[in-house]
Structure formats: C-alpha cells, structure tokens
Amino acid sequence: MKTKPNKTTFLNIKDKEDKWHLIDANGQILGDIATKVSIILIGKNKPEFTPNQNWGDKVVVINAEKIKVTGKKMTDKKYIHYTGYPGGLRSESLESLLTRRPTEVLRKAVSGMLPKNKLRKTRMANLYIYTGEEHPHQAQLVK
C-alpha cells in the first residue's frame, strides 16, 4: 500500500491583513516593552508565523519619555558608535539620550531584539513611537 507524503501548506503573504497594536509605555520597563513590541513586529504571536516572511503587525507606542529602567542603567548604560574618522568614537549615556531623543532609546532596544536579516528594516518601518498621549493613528486603531 502506498501512502501519500504529508504536505506542508504555506499561506500567501499577499493575503495578510495588518492589525494595529497600541502600547502605553508609561511607567513600564524598557526591556519588557521592547520584548513585547519585537514579538509583535516579527509575528511570533500568530499561528501563521514563518521566519522568512514578514507576518508582523504594526505597533504604536505612546509615552516613550516615561519609560523606566532598573538598577544603575540610567547612568551606566552607554550608547557607543564610531564616526569613521580617527578619534571618532562617540558615547552617550542612557540618561542624556532619553532627555535629548526619548523615542530613539526604545527604537534602539527593539532594533537590537529583531533578527539581523533583510526583514529587519521593513519590520522597523512598522513601529511608530511617540512622546505623550497624542498620535496620528486613531483611525487605524479602531477595533
């Protein structure tokens, strides 16, 4: 008796419908928010998750300036980059970056949690971070 092999079915990415998620960062810890957001952006919370396709949803984060960190990270954590010129090593503490550009802190945390592949840029394009309660995506968040 011949048996048929099991068949794996894949869903078409064209049939994907984007959902919008709203996350309030007021008083929450930076790493916890970044983990939740990265899981939604990757699409691991969906049953149709495929690692080589972008099944993630869109995420709106408000109150980015009110995030918290544990321990002495506010003064000890450094963001370091190199300009490419001799003597061009630049560093900035979390505290100064949070006062200067509060949305960039969360953006860097989420970007570091995403897989380092070709889908990273398109997944990061689905992330919208705002300071304060106001955001221009009220119409999309209707459920």
Secondary structure by P-SEA (a helix, b strand, c coil): cccccbbbbbbbcccbbbbbbbbbcccccaaaaaaaaaaaaacccccccccccccbbbbbbcccccccccccccccbbbbbbccccccbbbbcaaaaaaccaaaaaaaaaaaacccccaaaaaaaabbbbccccccccccccc
